[in-house]
């Protein structure tokens, strides 16, 4: 992990504590870098993350919020197939 310190120098123990804090706070994301800006007693932390987590597209189809049609039964699939699809 790349760590940039802007302002006052910090001990390695303090930097490690900020790294641990970020890993606990953002346990579901991979941290690849960190910038620590010091201003007297104040510290600003900025974490850089690996590629964003992909997400599923959700659409409203026949009154339901769905990502895909694979869980629809035959009746709902037919209803979706018979819909009037409007173009923009």
C-alpha positions in Angstrom: 0.0 0.0 0.0 1.3 3.4 -0.9 1.1 6.0 1.9 1.6 9.7 1.4 2.0 12.0 4.3 1.5 15.7 3.7 2.5 18.2 6.5 4.1 17.1 9.7 6.1 13.8 9.9 4.3 10.9 11.5 5.8 7.9 13.3 5.4 4.5 11.6 3.3 3.4 14.6 0.8 6.2 13.9 0.7 5.5 10.2 0.1 1.8 10.9 -2.8 2.8 13.2 -4.4 4.8 10.4 -4.0 1.9 8.0 -5.6 -0.4 10.6 -8.4 2.1 11.1 -9.1 2.2 7.3 -9.1 -1.6 7.0 -11.6 -1.9 9.8 -13.9 0.9 8.6 -13.8 -0.3 4.9 -13.5 -4.0 5.5 -15.5 -4.8 2.4 -13.2 -2.9 0.1 -9.5 -3.2 -0.9 -7.4 -0.2 0.1 -4.5 0.4 -2.3 -3.3 3.8 -1.1 -3.7 6.4 1.6 -3.0 10.1 2.0 -2.6 11.6 5.4 -2.8 15.4 5.7 -1.7 16.8 9.0 -2.6 20.3 10.3 -1.6 20.8 13.9 -3.9 18.5 15.9 -6.1 17.7 12.9 -5.6 14.8 10.5 -7.4 14.2 7.3 -7.4 10.7 5.9 -8.1 9.8 2.3 -8.1 6.2 1.2 -7.8 5.0 -2.4 -9.6 1.9 -3.3 -9.1 -0.8 -5.9 -11.5 -1.0 -8.7 -15.1 -0.4 -7.7 -17.3 -3.3 -6.8 -19.5 -4.3 -9.8 -23.3 -3.9 -9.3 -26.3 -5.5 -10.8 -28.7 -3.4 -12.8 -32.1 -3.4 -11.3 -35.2 -2.7 -13.4 -38.9 -2.4 -12.7 -40.6 -5.1 -14.8 -44.3 -5.8 -14.4 -44.4 -4.2 -11.0 -41.3 -6.0 -9.6 -37.8 -4.8 -9.0 -35.6 -7.4 -10.6 -32.0 -7.8 -11.9 -32.7 -10.7 -14.3 -35.7 -12.6 -15.5 -34.3 -16.1 -14.5 -36.4 -16.3 -11.4 -39.7 -15.5 -13.1 -42.2 -18.3 -13.6 -43.6 -19.0 -17.1 -46.6 -16.7 -16.5 -44.4 -13.7 -15.6 -42.1 -14.4 -18.5 -45.0 -14.4 -20.8 -46.3 -11.1 -19.3 -42.8 -9.6 -19.8 -42.7 -10.9 -23.4 -46.1 -9.4 -24.2 -45.3 -5.9 -22.8 -45.3 -2.9 -25.1 -41.7 -1.7 -25.1 -41.3 2.0 -25.8 -38.2 3.5 -27.4 -36.8 6.9 -26.6 
